[in-house]
């Protein structure tokens, strides 16, 4: 099972934000941003903070990618 955060990166571009702006806005570490950059799992708390910041749904931030 794998997830892609490409929707999040597009959301940042649409909101004229950089990854570091996101990190500071929701209070997460640079290693968490790096994990998302590698499409690795992060906690649901992080996803919750992102959704709260952008007032969006989970599916606006990430998507499931099947490993076939």
PDB file of N, CA, C, O and CB in Angstrom:
ATOM      1  N   UNK A   1       0.850  -1.180   0.000  1.00  0.00           N
ATOM      2  CA  UNK A   1       0.000   0.000   0.000  1.00  0.00           C
ATOM      3  C   UNK A   1       0.891   1.237   0.000  1.00  0.00           C
ATOM      4  O   UNK A   1       1.882   1.306   0.727  1.00  0.00           O
ATOM      5  CB  UNK A   1      -0.965   0.001   1.226  1.00  0.00           C
ATOM      6  N   UNK A   2       0.526   2.203  -0.821  1.00  0.00           N
ATOM      7  CA  UNK A   2       1.318   3.410  -0.945  1.00  0.00           C
ATOM      8  C   UNK A   2       0.404   4.613  -1.147  1.00  0.00           C
ATOM      9  O   UNK A   2      -0.704   4.493  -1.669  1.00  0.00           O
ATOM     10  CB  UNK A   2       2.317   3.285  -2.104  1.00  0.00           C
ATOM     11  N   UNK A   3       0.880   5.742  -0.734  1.00  0.00           N
ATOM     12  CA  UNK A   3       0.135   6.979  -0.894  1.00  0.00           C
ATOM     13  C   UNK A   3       0.980   7.994  -1.635  1.00  0.00           C
ATOM     14  O   UNK A   3       2.207   7.991  -1.532  1.00  0.00           O
ATOM     15  CB  UNK A   3      -0.306   7.534   0.467  1.00  0.00           C
ATOM     16  N   UNK A   4       0.321   8.858  -2.378  1.00  0.00           N
ATOM     17  CA  UNK A   4       0.992   9.927  -3.097  1.00  0.00           C
ATOM     18  C   UNK A   4       0.515  11.260  -2.540  1.00  0.00           C
ATOM     19  O   UNK A   4      -0.677  11.461  -2.308  1.00  0.00           O
ATOM     20  CB  UNK A   4       0.724   9.831  -4.624  1.00  0.00           C
ATOM     21  N   UNK A   5       1.452  12.158  -2.330  1.00  0.00           N
ATOM     22  CA  UNK A   5       1.131  13.490  -1.808  1.00  0.00           C
ATOM     23  C   UNK A   5       1.163  14.542  -2.914  1.00  0.00           C
ATOM     24  O   UNK A   5       1.254  15.735  -2.623  1.00  0.00           O
ATOM     25  CB  UNK A   5       2.110  13.876  -0.691  1.00  0.00           C
ATOM     26  N   UNK A   6       1.088  14.119  -4.183  1.00  0.00           N
ATOM     27  CA  UNK A   6       1.135  15.069  -5.300  1.00  0.00           C
ATOM     28  C   UNK A   6       0.031  16.121  -5.202  1.00  0.00           C
ATOM     29  O   UNK A   6       0.233  17.273  -5.585  1.00  0.00           O
ATOM     30  CB  UNK A   6       1.020  14.324  -6.628  1.00  0.00           C
ATOM     31  N   UNK A   7      -1.125  15.729  -4.694  1.00  0.00           N
ATOM     32  CA  UNK A   7      -2.220  16.690  -4.531  1.00  0.00           C
ATOM     33  C   UNK A   7      -1.850  17.768  -3.515  1.00  0.00           C
ATOM     34  O   UNK A   7      -2.233  18.928  -3.667  1.00  0.00           O
ATOM     35  CB  UNK A   7      -3.509  15.970  -4.093  1.00  0.00           C
ATOM     36  N   UNK A   8      -1.114  17.386  -2.491  1.00  0.00           N
ATOM     37  CA  UNK A   8      -0.668  18.359  -1.493  1.00  0.00           C
ATOM     38  C   UNK A   8       0.288  19.360  -2.119  1.00  0.00           C
ATOM     39  O   UNK A   8       0.176  20.562  -1.881  1.00  0.00           O
ATOM     40  CB  UNK A   8       0.006  17.653  -0.306  1.00  0.00           C
ATOM     41  N   UNK A   9       1.225  18.871  -2.916  1.00  0.00           N
ATOM     42  CA  UNK A   9       2.204  19.783  -3.531  1.00  0.00           C
ATOM     43  C   UNK A   9       1.503  20.756  -4.478  1.00  0.00           C
ATOM     44  O   UNK A   9       1.889  21.921  -4.568  1.00  0.00           O
ATOM     45  CB  UNK A   9       3.293  18.984  -4.296  1.00  0.00           C
ATOM     46  N   UNK A  10       0.477  20.283  -5.182  1.00  0.00           N
ATOM     47  CA  UNK A  10      -0.289  21.186  -6.053  1.00  0.00           C
ATOM     48  C   UNK A  10      -1.058  22.206  -5.210  1.00  0.00           C
ATOM     49  O   UNK A  10      -1.168  23.375  -5.582  1.00  0.00           O
ATOM     50  CB  UNK A  10      -1.270  20.381  -6.952  1.00  0.00           C
ATOM     51  N   UNK A  11      -1.585  21.752  -4.074  1.00  0.00           N
ATOM     52  CA  UNK A  11      -2.296  22.646  -3.164  1.00  0.00           C
ATOM     53  C   UNK A  11      -1.367  23.756  -2.659  1.00  0.00           C
ATOM     54  O   UNK A  11      -1.777  24.911  -2.542  1.00  0.00           O
ATOM     55  CB  UNK A  11      -2.877  21.852  -1.976  1.00  0.00           C
ATOM     56  N   UNK A  12      -0.123  23.400  -2.365  1.00  0.00           N
ATOM     57  CA  UNK A  12       0.849  24.400  -1.928  1.00  0.00           C
ATOM     58  C   UNK A  12       1.098  25.428  -3.033  1.00  0.00           C
ATOM     59  O   UNK A  12       1.128  26.631  -2.774  1.00  0.00           O
ATOM     60  CB  UNK A  12       2.174  23.723  -1.520  1.00  0.00           C
ATOM     61  N   UNK A  13       1.275  24.947  -4.268  1.00  0.00           N
ATOM     62  CA  UNK A  13       1.499  25.850  -5.396  1.00  0.00           C
ATOM     63  C   UNK A  13       0.304  26.781  -5.569  1.00  0.00           C
ATOM     64  O   UNK A  13       0.469  27.985  -5.764  1.00  0.00           O
ATOM     65  CB  UNK A  13       1.751  25.053  -6.693  1.00  0.00           C
ATOM     66  N   UNK A  14      -0.897  26.219  -5.496  1.00  0.00           N
ATOM     67  CA  UNK A  14      -2.118  27.019  -5.664  1.00  0.00           C
ATOM     68  C   UNK A  14      -2.251  28.095  -4.586  1.00  0.00           C
ATOM     69  O   UNK A  14      -2.862  29.140  -4.809  1.00  0.00           O
ATOM     70  CB  UNK A  14      -3.347  26.111  -5.638  1.00  0.00           C
ATOM     71  N   UNK A  15      -1.668  27.821  -3.410  1.00  0.00           N
ATOM     72  CA  UNK A  15      -1.737  28.772  -2.295  1.00  0.00           C
ATOM     73  C   UNK A  15      -0.444  29.568  -2.129  1.00  0.00           C
ATOM     74  O   UNK A  15      -0.225  30.217  -1.107  1.00  0.00           O
ATOM     75  CB  UNK A  15      -2.049  28.034  -1.003  1.00  0.00           C
ATOM     76  N   UNK A  16       0.415  29.504  -3.165  1.00  0.00           N
ATOM     77  CA  UNK A  16       1.668  30.251  -3.165  1.00  0.00           C
ATOM     78  C   UNK A  16       2.496  29.987  -1.906  1.00  0.00           C
ATOM     79  O   UNK A  16       3.031  30.911  -1.293  1.00  0.00           O
ATOM     80  CB  UNK A  16       1.383  31.738  -3.292  1.00  0.00           C
ATOM     81  N   UNK A  17       2.590  28.720  -1.537  1.00  0.00           N
ATOM     82  CA  UNK A  17       3.350  28.313  -0.352  1.00  0.00           C
ATOM     83  C   UNK A  17       4.470  27.362  -0.746  1.00  0.00           C
ATOM     84  O   UNK A  17       4.404  26.667  -1.760  1.00  0.00           O
ATOM     85  CB  UNK A  17       2.425  27.648   0.690  1.00  0.00           C
ATOM     86  N   UNK A  18       5.497  27.357   0.092  1.00  0.00           N
ATOM     87  CA  UNK A  18       6.587  26.398  -0.064  1.00  0.00           C
ATOM     88  C   UNK A  18       6.448  25.344   1.030  1.00  0.00           C
ATOM     89  O   UNK A  18       5.683  25.511   1.979  1.00  0.00           O
ATOM     90  CB  UNK A  18       7.988  27.105   0.003  1.00  0.00           C
ATOM     91  N   UNK A  19       7.196  24.264   0.882  1.00  0.00           N
ATOM     92  CA  UNK A  19       7.142  23.194   1.880  1.00  0.00           C
ATOM     93  C   UNK A  19       7.512  23.716   3.258  1.00  0.00           C
ATOM     94  O   UNK A  19       6.928  23.296   4.257  1.00  0.00           O
ATOM     95  CB  UNK A  19       8.073  22.046   1.488  1.00  0.00           C
ATOM     96  N   UNK A  20       8.478  24.628   3.323  1.00  0.00           N
ATOM     97  CA  UNK A  20       8.885  25.172   4.620  1.00  0.00           C
ATOM     98  C   UNK A  20       7.776  26.027   5.231  1.00  0.00           C
ATOM     99  O   UNK A  20       7.617  26.058   6.452  1.00  0.00           O
ATOM    100  CB  UNK A  20      10.167  26.002   4.472  1.00  0.00           C
ATOM    101  N   UNK A  21       7.014  26.716   4.393  1.00  0.00           N
ATOM    102  CA  UNK A  21       5.867  27.494   4.897  1.00  0.00           C
ATOM    103  C   UNK A  21       4.843  26.560   5.544  1.00  0.00           C
ATOM    104  O   UNK A  21       4.293  26.859   6.604  1.00  0.00           O
ATOM    105  CB  UNK A  21       5.202  28.308   3.745  1.00  0.00           C
ATOM    106  N   UNK A  22       4.599  25.422   4.883  1.00  0.00           N
ATOM    107  CA  UNK A  22       3.670  24.432   5.427  1.00  0.00           C
ATOM    108  C   UNK A  22       4.186  23.904   6.759  1.00  0.00           C
ATOM    109  O   UNK A  22       3.439  23.810   7.733  1.00  0.00           O
ATOM    110  CB  UNK A  22       3.463  23.271   4.432  1.00  0.00           C
ATOM    111  N   UNK A  23       5.458  23.564   6.791  1.00  0.00           N
ATOM    112  CA  UNK A  23       6.075  23.022   8.011  1.00  0.00           C
ATOM    113  C   UNK A  23       5.871  23.978   9.185  1.00  0.00           C
ATOM    114  O   UNK A  23       5.467  23.561  10.271  1.00  0.00           O
ATOM    115  CB  UNK A  23       7.585  22.766   7.791  1.00  0.00           C
ATOM    116  N   UNK A  24       6.150  25.241   8.962  1.00  0.00           N
ATOM    117  CA  UNK A  24       6.012  26.241  10.026  1.00  0.00           C
ATOM    118  C   UNK A  24       4.544  26.467  10.404  1.00  0.00           C
ATOM    119  O   UNK A  24       4.223  26.631  11.581  1.00  0.00           O
ATOM    120  CB  UNK A  24       6.646  27.566   9.590  1.00  0.00           C
ATOM    121  N   UNK A  25       3.661  26.476   9.410  1.00  0.00           N
ATOM    122  CA  UNK A  25       2.241  26.768   9.657  1.00  0.00           C
ATOM    123  C   UNK A  25       1.567  25.712  10.527  1.00  0.00           C
ATOM    124  O   UNK A  25       0.691  26.031  11.331  1.00  0.00           O
ATOM    125  CB  UNK A  25       1.499  26.883   8.339  1.00  0.00           C
ATOM    126  N   UNK A  26       1.976  24.449  10.364  1.00  0.00           N
ATOM    127  CA  UNK A  26       1.299  23.400  11.139  1.00  0.00           C
ATOM    128  C   UNK A  26       2.187  22.786  12.218  1.00  0.00           C
ATOM    129  O   UNK A  26       1.755  21.893  12.947  1.00  0.00           O
ATOM    130  CB  UNK A  26       0.817  22.309  10.210  1.00  0.00           C
ATOM    131  N   UNK A  27       3.423  23.263  12.321  1.00  0.00           N
ATOM    132  CA  UNK A  27       4.298  22.838  13.411  1.00  0.00           C
ATOM    133  C   UNK A  27       4.795  21.404  13.306  1.00  0.00           C
ATOM    134  O   UNK A  27       4.748  20.650  14.277  1.00  0.00           O
ATOM    135  CB  UNK A  27       3.590  23.003  14.695  1.00  0.00           C
ATOM    136  N   UNK A  28       5.273  21.030  12.115  1.00  0.00           N
ATOM    137  CA  UNK A  28       5.831  19.692  11.941  1.00  0.00           C
ATOM    138  C   UNK A  28       7.323  19.802  11.630  1.00  0.00           C
ATOM    139  O   UNK A  28       7.824  20.881  11.313  1.00  0.00           O
ATOM    140  CB  UNK A  28       5.088  18.922  10.812  1.00  0.00           C
ATOM    141  N   UNK A  29       8.012  18.693  11.722  1.00  0.00           N
ATOM    142  CA  UNK A  29       9.455  18.693  11.499  1.00  0.00           C
ATOM    143  C   UNK A  29       9.791  18.612  10.011  1.00  0.00           C
ATOM    144  O   UNK A  29       8.962  18.224   9.188  1.00  0.00           O
ATOM    145  CB  UNK A  29      10.103  17.530  12.245  1.00  0.00           C
ATOM    146  N   UNK A  30      11.011  18.982   9.695  1.00  0.00           N
ATOM    147  CA  UNK A  30      11.467  18.880   8.309  1.00  0.00           C
ATOM    148  C   UNK A  30      11.565  17.422   7.878  1.00  0.00           C
ATOM    149  O   UNK A  30      11.445  17.123   6.690  1.00  0.00           O
ATOM    150  CB  UNK A  30      12.826  19.576   8.136  1.00  0.00           C
ATOM    151  N   UNK A  31      11.780  16.512   8.823  1.00  0.00           N
ATOM    152  CA  UNK A  31      11.833  15.092   8.470  1.00  0.00           C
ATOM    153  C   UNK A  31      10.457  14.575   8.049  1.00  0.00           C
ATOM    154  O   UNK A  31      10.368  13.672   7.217  1.00  0.00           O
ATOM    155  CB  UNK A  31      12.364  14.268   9.653  1.00  0.00           C
ATOM    156  N   UNK A  32       9.390  15.134   8.607  1.00  0.00           N
ATOM    157  CA  UNK A  32       8.040  14.751   8.200  1.00  0.00           C
ATOM    158  C   UNK A  32       7.773  15.238   6.776  1.00  0.00           C
ATOM    159  O   UNK A  32       7.179  14.517   5.974  1.00  0.00           O
ATOM    160  CB  UNK A  32       6.985  15.328   9.181  1.00  0.00           C
ATOM    161  N   UNK A  33       8.204  16.443   6.465  1.00  0.00           N
ATOM    162  CA  UNK A  33       8.074  16.959   5.097  1.00  0.00           C
ATOM    163  C   UNK A  33       8.863  16.074   4.138  1.00  0.00           C
ATOM    164  O   UNK A  33       8.397  15.777   3.037  1.00  0.00           O
ATOM    165  CB  UNK A  33       8.567  18.434   5.008  1.00  0.00           C
ATOM    166  N   UNK A  34      10.060  15.651   4.555  1.00  0.00           N
ATOM    167  CA  UNK A  34      10.894  14.779   3.721  1.00  0.00           C
ATOM    168  C   UNK A  34      10.202  13.439   3.479  1.00  0.00           C
ATOM    169  O   UNK A  34      10.263  12.900   2.374  1.00  0.00           O
ATOM    170  CB  UNK A  34      12.270  14.554   4.383  1.00  0.00           C
ATOM    171  N   UNK A  35       9.547  12.901   4.504  1.00  0.00           N
ATOM    172  CA  UNK A  35       8.807  11.639   4.351  1.00  0.00           C
ATOM    173  C   UNK A  35       7.710  11.786   3.312  1.00  0.00           C
ATOM    174  O   UNK A  35       7.521  10.906   2.473  1.00  0.00           O
ATOM    175  CB  UNK A  35       8.202  11.193   5.696  1.00  0.00           C
ATOM    176  N   UNK A  36       6.990  12.894   3.365  1.00  0.00           N
ATOM    177  CA  UNK A  36       5.929  13.115   2.390  1.00  0.00           C
ATOM    178  C   UNK A  36       6.516  13.298   0.997  1.00  0.00           C
ATOM    179  O   UNK A  36       5.911  12.880   0.009  1.00  0.00           O
ATOM    180  CB  UNK A  36       5.084  14.336   2.778  1.00  0.00           C
ATOM    181  N   UNK A  37       7.677  13.912   0.912  1.00  0.00           N
ATOM    182  CA  UNK A  37       8.337  14.085  -0.369  1.00  0.00           C
ATOM    183  C   UNK A  37       8.728  12.763  -1.012  1.00  0.00           C
ATOM    184  O   UNK A  37       8.846  12.663  -2.233  1.00  0.00           O
ATOM    185  CB  UNK A  37       9.552  14.942  -0.201  1.00  0.00           C
ATOM    186  N   UNK A  38       8.928  11.743  -0.169  1.00  0.00           N
ATOM    187  CA  UNK A  38       9.265  10.402  -0.654  1.00  0.00           C
ATOM    188  C   UNK A  38       8.038   9.492  -0.693  1.00  0.00           C
ATOM    189  O   UNK A  38       8.162   8.280  -0.867  1.00  0.00           O
ATOM    190  CB  UNK A  38      10.345   9.777   0.230  1.00  0.00           C
ATOM    191  N   UNK A  39       6.863  10.082  -0.532  1.00  0.00           N
ATOM    192  CA  UNK A  39       5.588   9.341  -0.507  1.00  0.00           C
ATOM    193  C   UNK A  39       5.571   8.257   0.568  1.00  0.00           C
ATOM    194  O   UNK A  39       5.025   7.174   0.360  1.00  0.00           O
ATOM    195  CB  UNK A  39       5.321   8.707  -1.873  1.00  0.00           C
ATOM    196  N   UNK A  40       6.177   8.560   1.725  1.00  0.00           N
ATOM    197  CA  UNK A  40       6.154   7.640   2.850  1.00  0.00           C
ATOM    198  C   UNK A  40       4.990   8.003   3.770  1.00  0.00           C
ATOM    199  O   UNK A  40       4.436   9.098   3.681  1.00  0.00           O
ATOM    200  CB  UNK A  40       7.501   7.672   3.622  1.00  0.00           C
ATOM    201  N   UNK A  41       4.630   7.085   4.642  1.00  0.00           N
ATOM    202  CA  UNK A  41       3.516   7.296   5.562  1.00  0.00           C
ATOM    203  C   UNK A  41       3.859   8.334   6.623  1.00  0.00           C
ATOM    204  O   UNK A  41       4.981   8.382   7.127  1.00  0.00           O
ATOM    205  CB  UNK A  41       3.125   5.982   6.228  1.00  0.00           C
ATOM    206  N   UNK A  42       2.880   9.158   6.949  1.00  0.00           N
ATOM    207  CA  UNK A  42       2.973  10.078   8.077  1.00  0.00           C
ATOM    208  C   UNK A  42       1.729   9.866   8.938  1.00  0.00           C
ATOM    209  O   UNK A  42       0.772   9.220   8.511  1.00  0.00           O
ATOM    210  CB  UNK A  42       3.097  11.580   7.597  1.00  0.00           C
ATOM    211  N   UNK A  43       1.751  10.407  10.132  1.00  0.00           N
ATOM    212  CA  UNK A  43       0.627  10.179  11.041  1.00  0.00           C
ATOM    213  C   UNK A  43      -0.625  10.907  10.566  1.00  0.00           C
ATOM    214  O   UNK A  43      -0.559  11.894   9.833  1.00  0.00           O
ATOM    215  CB  UNK A  43       0.989  10.631  12.457  1.00  0.00           C
ATOM    216  N   UNK A  44      -1.754  10.393  11.003  1.00  0.00           N
ATOM    217  CA  UNK A  44      -3.022  11.040  10.680  1.00  0.00           C
ATOM    218  C   UNK A  44      -3.138  12.410  11.337  1.00  0.00           C
ATOM    219  O   UNK A  44      -3.887  13.264  10.862  1.00  0.00           O
ATOM    220  CB  UNK A  44      -4.185  10.160  11.109  1.00  0.00           C
ATOM    221  N   UNK A  45      -2.403  12.625  12.425  1.00  0.00           N
ATOM    222  CA  UNK A  45      -2.388  13.943  13.060  1.00  0.00           C
ATOM    223  C   UNK A  45      -1.846  14.994  12.091  1.00  0.00           C
ATOM    224  O   UNK A  45      -2.356  16.113  12.031  1.00  0.00           O
ATOM    225  CB  UNK A  45      -1.539  13.915  14.352  1.00  0.00           C
ATOM    226  N   UNK A  46      -0.823  14.630  11.342  1.00  0.00           N
ATOM    227  CA  UNK A  46      -0.236  15.544  10.361  1.00  0.00           C
ATOM    228  C   UNK A  46      -1.249  15.836   9.259  1.00  0.00           C
ATOM    229  O   UNK A  46      -1.442  16.988   8.873  1.00  0.00           O
ATOM    230  CB  UNK A  46       1.065  14.951   9.761  1.00  0.00           C
ATOM    231  N   UNK A  47      -1.887  14.793   8.760  1.00  0.00           N
ATOM    232  CA  UNK A  47      -2.895  14.967   7.716  1.00  0.00           C
ATOM    233  C   UNK A  47      -4.038  15.839   8.223  1.00  0.00           C
ATOM    234  O   UNK A  47      -4.552  16.687   7.492  1.00  0.00           O
ATOM    235  CB  UNK A  47      -3.432  13.601   7.245  1.00  0.00           C
ATOM    236  N   UNK A  48      -4.432  15.630   9.469  1.00  0.00           N
ATOM    237  CA  UNK A  48      -5.493  16.436  10.083  1.00  0.00           C
ATOM    238  C   UNK A  48      -5.101  17.907  10.117  1.00  0.00           C
ATOM    239  O   UNK A  48      -5.918  18.767   9.788  1.00  0.00           O
ATOM    240  CB  UNK A  48      -5.798  15.937  11.506  1.00  0.00           C
ATOM    241  N   UNK A  49      -3.882  18.208  10.503  1.00  0.00           N
ATOM    242  CA  UNK A  49      -3.407  19.594  10.569  1.00  0.00           C
ATOM    243  C   UNK A  49      -3.410  20.241   9.186  1.00  0.00           C
ATOM    244  O   UNK A  49      -3.773  21.408   9.038  1.00  0.00           O
ATOM    245  CB  UNK A  49      -1.992  19.648  11.173  1.00  0.00           C
ATOM    246  N   UNK A  50      -3.001  19.473   8.175  1.00  0.00           N
ATOM    247  CA  UNK A  50      -2.987  19.995   6.806  1.00  0.00           C
ATOM    248  C   UNK A  50      -4.408  20.299   6.344  1.00  0.00           C
ATOM    249  O   UNK A  50      -4.671  21.357   5.773  1.00  0.00           O
ATOM    250  CB  UNK A  50      -2.312  18.991   5.844  1.00  0.00           C
ATOM    251  N   UNK A  51      -5.317  19.369   6.593  1.00  0.00           N
ATOM    252  CA  UNK A  51      -6.720  19.562   6.195  1.00  0.00           C
ATOM    253  C   UNK A  51      -7.332  20.753   6.915  1.00  0.00           C
ATOM    254  O   UNK A  51      -8.114  21.501   6.327  1.00  0.00           O
ATOM    255  CB  UNK A  51      -7.542  18.297   6.484  1.00  0.00           C
ATOM    256  N   UNK A  52      -6.986  20.930   8.171  1.00  0.00           N
ATOM    257  CA  UNK A  52      -7.501  22.058   8.935  1.00  0.00           C
ATOM    258  C   UNK A  52      -6.958  23.373   8.373  1.00  0.00           C
ATOM    259  O   UNK A  52      -7.697  24.350   8.246  1.00  0.00           O
ATOM    260  CB  UNK A  52      -7.132  21.915  10.425  1.00  0.00           C
ATOM    261  N   UNK A  53      -5.667  23.396   8.038  1.00  0.00           N
ATOM    262  CA  UNK A  53      -5.042  24.597   7.504  1.00  0.00           C
ATOM    263  C   UNK A  53      -5.702  25.040   6.199  1.00  0.00           C
ATOM    264  O   UNK A  53      -5.991  26.222   6.012  1.00  0.00           O
ATOM    265  CB  UNK A  53      -3.554  24.360   7.283  1.00  0.00           C
ATOM    266  N   UNK A  54      -5.938  24.088   5.302  1.00  0.00           N
ATOM    267  CA  UNK A  54      -6.482  24.409   3.991  1.00  0.00           C
ATOM    268  C   UNK A  54      -8.003  24.257   3.911  1.00  0.00           C
ATOM    269  O   UNK A  54      -8.606  24.487   2.862  1.00  0.00           O
ATOM    270  CB  UNK A  54      -5.837  23.535   2.957  1.00  0.00           C
ATOM    271  N   UNK A  55      -8.614  23.866   5.034  1.00  0.00           N
ATOM    272  CA  UNK A  55     -10.062  23.642   5.067  1.00  0.00           C
ATOM    273  C   UNK A  55     -10.480  22.731   3.916  1.00  0.00           C
ATOM    274  O   UNK A  55     -11.340  23.071   3.103  1.00  0.00           O
ATOM    275  CB  UNK A  55     -10.827  24.988   4.994  1.00  0.00           C
ATOM    276  N   UNK A  56      -9.845  21.566   3.878  1.00  0.00           N
ATOM    277  CA  UNK A  56     -10.102  20.629   2.782  1.00  0.00           C
ATOM    278  C   UNK A  56     -10.284  19.215   3.325  1.00  0.00           C
ATOM    279  O   UNK A  56     -10.197  18.984   4.531  1.00  0.00           O
ATOM    280  CB  UNK A  56      -8.949  20.662   1.754  1.00  0.00           C
ATOM    281  N   UNK A  57     -10.537  18.282   2.422  1.00  0.00           N
ATOM    282  CA  UNK A  57     -10.722  16.879   2.780  1.00  0.00           C
ATOM    283  C   UNK A  57      -9.419  16.112   2.569  1.00  0.00           C
ATOM    284  O   UNK A  57      -8.518  16.582   1.875  1.00  0.00           O
ATOM    285  CB  UNK A  57     -11.863  16.247   1.952  1.00  0.00           C
ATOM    286  N   UNK A  58      -9.329  14.936   3.170  1.00  0.00           N
ATOM    287  CA  UNK A  58      -8.140  14.093   3.042  1.00  0.00           C
ATOM    288  C   UNK A  58      -7.826  13.818   1.583  1.00  0.00           C
ATOM    289  O   UNK A  58      -6.663  13.855   1.181  1.00  0.00           O
ATOM    290  CB  UNK A  58      -8.332  12.774   3.795  1.00  0.00           C
ATOM    291  N   UNK A  59      -8.851  13.543   0.785  1.00  0.00           N
ATOM    292  CA  UNK A  59      -8.625  13.220  -0.625  1.00  0.00           C
ATOM    293  C   UNK A  59      -8.118  14.412  -1.430  1.00  0.00           C
ATOM    294  O   UNK A  59      -7.702  14.242  -2.576  1.00  0.00           O
ATOM    295  CB  UNK A  59      -9.901  12.703  -1.242  1.00  0.00           C
ATOM    296  N   UNK A  60      -8.143  15.614  -0.854  1.00  0.00           N
ATOM    297  CA  UNK A  60      -7.563  16.788  -1.498  1.00  0.00           C
ATOM    298  C   UNK A  60      -6.066  16.883  -1.230  1.00  0.00           C
ATOM    299  O   UNK A  60      -5.368  17.688  -1.848  1.00  0.00           O
ATOM    300  CB  UNK A  60      -8.262  18.056  -1.017  1.00  0.00           C
ATOM    301  N   UNK A  61      -5.570  16.052  -0.300  1.00  0.00           N
ATOM    302  CA  UNK A  61      -4.170  16.101   0.130  1.00  0.00           C
ATOM    303  C   UNK A  61      -3.373  14.900  -0.369  1.00  0.00           C
ATOM    304  O   UNK A  61      -2.220  15.039  -0.778  1.00  0.00           O
ATOM    305  CB  UNK A  61      -4.092  16.172   1.647  1.00  0.00           C
ATOM    306  N   UNK A  62      -3.984  13.734  -0.334  1.00  0.00           N
ATOM    307  CA  UNK A  62      -3.260  12.523  -0.740  1.00  0.00           C
ATOM    308  C   UNK A  62      -4.173  11.574  -1.476  1.00  0.00           C
ATOM    309  O   UNK A  62      -5.397  11.698  -1.432  1.00  0.00           O
ATOM    310  CB  UNK A  62      -2.650  11.821   0.473  1.00  0.00           C
ATOM    311  N   UNK A  63      -3.560  10.628  -2.152  1.00  0.00           N
ATOM    312  CA  UNK A  63      -4.342   9.597  -2.839  1.00  0.00           C
ATOM    313  C   UNK A  63      -3.646   8.252  -2.687  1.00  0.00           C
ATOM    314  O   UNK A  63      -2.423   8.166  -2.572  1.00  0.00           O
ATOM    315  CB  UNK A  63      -4.533   9.949  -4.342  1.00  0.00           C
ATOM    316  N   UNK A  64      -4.454   7.222  -2.691  1.00  0.00           N
ATOM    317  CA  UNK A  64      -3.967   5.861  -2.608  1.00  0.00           C
ATOM    318  C   UNK A  64      -3.466   5.427  -3.980  1.00  0.00           C
ATOM    319  O   UNK A  64      -4.127   5.648  -4.995  1.00  0.00           O
ATOM    320  CB  UNK A  64      -5.071   4.909  -2.094  1.00  0.00           C
ATOM    321  N   UNK A  65      -2.281   4.803  -3.997  1.00  0.00           N
ATOM    322  CA  UNK A  65      -1.709   4.290  -5.236  1.00  0.00           C
ATOM    323  C   UNK A  65      -1.495   2.799  -5.075  1.00  0.00           C
ATOM    324  O   UNK A  65      -0.750   2.361  -4.198  1.00  0.00           O
ATOM    325  CB  UNK A  65      -0.374   5.014  -5.593  1.00  0.00           C
ATOM    326  N   UNK A  66      -2.137   2.032  -5.909  1.00  0.00           N
ATOM    327  CA  UNK A  66      -2.028   0.589  -5.852  1.00  0.00           C
ATOM    328  C   UNK A  66      -0.644   0.131  -6.309  1.00  0.00           C
ATOM    329  O   UNK A  66      -0.091   0.669  -7.268  1.00  0.00           O
ATOM    330  CB  UNK A  66      -3.112  -0.059  -6.708  1.00  0.00           C
ATOM    331  N   UNK A  67      -0.093  -0.856  -5.623  1.00  0.00           N
ATOM    332  CA  UNK A  67       1.234  -1.405  -5.966  1.00  0.00           C
ATOM    333  C   UNK A  67       1.060  -2.666  -6.784  1.00  0.00           C
ATOM    334  O   UNK A  67       1.168  -3.771  -6.253  1.00  0.00           O
ATOM    335  CB  UNK A  67       2.072  -1.703  -4.688  1.00  0.00           C
ATOM    336  N   UNK A  68       0.793  -2.516  -8.058  1.00  0.00           N
ATOM    337  CA  UNK A  68       0.567  -3.675  -8.912  1.00  0.00           C
ATOM    338  C   UNK A  68       1.768  -3.971  -9.760  1.00  0.00           C
ATOM    339  O   UNK A  68       1.752  -4.920 -10.544  1.00  0.00           O
ATOM    340  CB  UNK A  68      -0.636  -3.463  -9.789  1.00  0.00           C
TER     341      UNK A  68
END
